[in-house]
Amino acid sequence: MMNVEDFRIMFRAHLSHEIWDKWRKGQLDVSMRRNTPDGCEYEELPKEAADQILDGGEIHSCEDLADPTEMISDRYACSLYGITTFKPSEYAVDKDFPNEVVLLVRGWSVADFMSDWTKLNAVDE
């Protein structure tokens, strides 16, 4: 039987692979989040920066959410990923955490990325 830590490692590796694979194929809309005194702001992420972050970073947190950049945010799922980069990134979420990047992926939930393993369809599909 697999222990919890091995499962977490395997889950994160598969999730990272699925995100990277779909990014390479041009199937993802990815933005970065910055923390500001007024709250969170989302900005477009240059392709080269996303390449480096998604290929060389390690996911340490994730969640599904409605699109925080839309007035009517329940139109489709989004997912948010906390990623640790090996080198400080100019796209860091906060200047106090130069190796922490938060990415918003529109139109894909964590469940969507993992559906090849779970074999679960969306409820409203």
Contacts in CASP RR format, 6 or more apart in sequence:
PFRMAT RR
TARGET T0000
AUTHOR 0000-0000-0000
METHOD contacts of the structure
MODEL  1
MMNVEDFRIMFRAHLSHEIWDKWRKGQLDVSMRRNTPDGCEYEELPKEAA
DQILDGGEIHSCEDLADPTEMISDRYACSLYGITTFKPSEYAVDKDFPNE
VVLLVRGWSVADFMSDWTKLNAVDE
2 10 0 8 1.000
11 114 0 8 1.000
12 58 0 8 1.000
12 59 0 8 1.000
14 114 0 8 1.000
14 117 0 8 1.000
15 59 0 8 1.000
15 62 0 8 1.000
15 110 0 8 1.000
15 113 0 8 1.000
15 114 0 8 1.000
16 54 0 8 1.000
16 57 0 8 1.000
16 58 0 8 1.000
16 59 0 8 1.000
18 113 0 8 1.000
18 114 0 8 1.000
18 116 0 8 1.000
19 28 0 8 1.000
19 54 0 8 1.000
19 59 0 8 1.000
19 81 0 8 1.000
19 105 0 8 1.000
19 113 0 8 1.000
20 54 0 8 1.000
20 55 0 8 1.000
22 28 0 8 1.000
22 108 0 8 1.000
22 113 0 8 1.000
23 30 0 8 1.000
23 50 0 8 1.000
23 51 0 8 1.000
23 54 0 8 1.000
28 105 0 8 1.000
28 106 0 8 1.000
28 108 0 8 1.000
29 105 0 8 1.000
29 106 0 8 1.000
29 107 0 8 1.000
30 45 0 8 1.000
30 50 0 8 1.000
30 54 0 8 1.000
30 103 0 8 1.000
30 104 0 8 1.000
30 105 0 8 1.000
30 106 0 8 1.000
31 42 0 8 1.000
31 43 0 8 1.000
31 44 0 8 1.000
31 45 0 8 1.000
31 69 0 8 1.000
31 103 0 8 1.000
31 104 0 8 1.000
31 106 0 8 1.000
32 42 0 8 1.000
32 43 0 8 1.000
32 44 0 8 1.000
32 45 0 8 1.000
32 49 0 8 1.000
32 91 0 8 1.000
32 93 0 8 1.000
32 101 0 8 1.000
32 102 0 8 1.000
32 103 0 8 1.000
32 104 0 8 1.000
33 40 0 8 1.000
33 41 0 8 1.000
33 42 0 8 1.000
33 80 0 8 1.000
33 93 0 8 1.000
33 102 0 8 1.000
33 103 0 8 1.000
33 104 0 8 1.000
34 40 0 8 1.000
34 41 0 8 1.000
34 42 0 8 1.000
34 43 0 8 1.000
34 93 0 8 1.000
34 94 0 8 1.000
35 93 0 8 1.000
35 94 0 8 1.000
40 68 0 8 1.000
42 68 0 8 1.000
42 69 0 8 1.000
42 104 0 8 1.000
45 53 0 8 1.000
45 91 0 8 1.000
45 103 0 8 1.000
49 89 0 8 1.000
49 90 0 8 1.000
49 91 0 8 1.000
50 103 0 8 1.000
52 85 0 8 1.000
52 89 0 8 1.000
53 83 0 8 1.000
53 85 0 8 1.000
53 89 0 8 1.000
53 91 0 8 1.000
53 101 0 8 1.000
53 103 0 8 1.000
54 83 0 8 1.000
54 103 0 8 1.000
56 85 0 8 1.000
56 86 0 8 1.000
57 83 0 8 1.000
57 84 0 8 1.000
57 85 0 8 1.000
57 86 0 8 1.000
57 101 0 8 1.000
58 83 0 8 1.000
58 84 0 8 1.000
59 81 0 8 1.000
59 82 0 8 1.000
59 83 0 8 1.000
60 82 0 8 1.000
60 83 0 8 1.000
60 84 0 8 1.000
61 81 0 8 1.000
61 82 0 8 1.000
62 79 0 8 1.000
62 80 0 8 1.000
62 81 0 8 1.000
62 82 0 8 1.000
62 110 0 8 1.000
63 79 0 8 1.000
63 80 0 8 1.000
63 110 0 8 1.000
64 77 0 8 1.000
64 78 0 8 1.000
64 79 0 8 1.000
64 80 0 8 1.000
64 109 0 8 1.000
64 110 0 8 1.000
64 111 0 8 1.000
65 77 0 8 1.000
65 78 0 8 1.000
65 79 0 8 1.000
65 80 0 8 1.000
66 73 0 8 1.000
66 74 0 8 1.000
66 75 0 8 1.000
66 77 0 8 1.000
66 78 0 8 1.000
67 73 0 8 1.000
67 75 0 8 1.000
67 76 0 8 1.000
67 78 0 8 1.000
67 104 0 8 1.000
67 106 0 8 1.000
67 107 0 8 1.000
68 78 0 8 1.000
68 104 0 8 1.000
69 104 0 8 1.000
76 106 0 8 1.000
76 107 0 8 1.000
77 107 0 8 1.000
77 108 0 8 1.000
77 109 0 8 1.000
77 112 0 8 1.000
78 104 0 8 1.000
78 105 0 8 1.000
78 106 0 8 1.000
78 107 0 8 1.000
78 108 0 8 1.000
78 109 0 8 1.000
79 104 0 8 1.000
79 105 0 8 1.000
79 108 0 8 1.000
79 109 0 8 1.000
79 110 0 8 1.000
79 112 0 8 1.000
79 113 0 8 1.000
80 102 0 8 1.000
80 103 0 8 1.000
80 104 0 8 1.000
80 105 0 8 1.000
81 102 0 8 1.000
81 103 0 8 1.000
81 105 0 8 1.000
82 93 0 8 1.000
82 100 0 8 1.000
82 101 0 8 1.000
82 102 0 8 1.000
82 103 0 8 1.000
83 100 0 8 1.000
83 101 0 8 1.000
83 102 0 8 1.000
83 103 0 8 1.000
84 99 0 8 1.000
84 100 0 8 1.000
84 101 0 8 1.000
85 92 0 8 1.000
85 99 0 8 1.000
85 100 0 8 1.000
85 101 0 8 1.000
86 99 0 8 1.000
87 99 0 8 1.000
88 98 0 8 1.000
88 99 0 8 1.000
89 98 0 8 1.000
89 99 0 8 1.000
89 101 0 8 1.000
91 101 0 8 1.000
92 98 0 8 1.000
92 99 0 8 1.000
92 100 0 8 1.000
92 101 0 8 1.000
93 100 0 8 1.000
93 101 0 8 1.000
93 102 0 8 1.000
94 100 0 8 1.000
111 118 0 8 1.000
111 120 0 8 1.000
111 122 0 8 1.000
112 122 0 8 1.000
115 121 0 8 1.000
END
